[in-house]
Amino acid sequence: MKAICGDKIYLGSTLKSMRKAKKITQKELSVLSKVSYETISKLECGKKLPKYETLILLLGALGYELCVKKVGE
């Protein structure tokens, strides 16, 4: 499961970059997304992977939506 660790770090740094591009703090994102500050912090540090619902809330608060694509398409 080595790839999952890398995915955590990549996802966390991507979320952090998206948040910083909007010029908002973790606490502000917490209020906008209704996801706890602690969860956002752990996600951005790569200590945790989000549940699907959490990811949808965070992306929505940042002005994005999730697009799922089948591998090989």
PELIN-V896293 format. One record per pair of residues at least 6 apart in sequence whose ideal C-beta (glycine too) atoms are under 7 Angstrom apart, sorted by the first residue. I is the first residue (numbers start at 0). J is the second residue. D is the distance in Angstrom with one decimal. If there is no record, write none. Layout:
[[I J D] [I J D]]
This chain:
[[7 45 4.3] [7 48 5.5] [8 45 3.9] [10 48 6.8] [11 42 5.3] [11 43 4.7] [11 44 6.0] [11 45 4.2] [14 42 5.8] [14 43 5.7] [14 57 6.4] [15 43 4.4] [17 61 5.0] [17 63 6.9] [18 28 5.4] [18 61 6.5] [21 61 5.9] [25 36 5.6] [25 39 4.8] [25 40 5.9] [26 36 5.4] [28 39 5.8] [28 60 6.0] [29 35 6.2] [29 36 4.3] [29 39 5.8] [31 60 3.9] [32 56 4.5] [32 57 5.0] [32 60 3.7] [33 56 6.1] [34 53 5.6] [34 56 5.4] [34 57 5.9] [38 53 6.7] [41 47 4.0] [42 49 5.6] [49 57 6.9] [54 65 6.5] [55 65 6.0] [58 64 6.2] [58 65 5.7]]
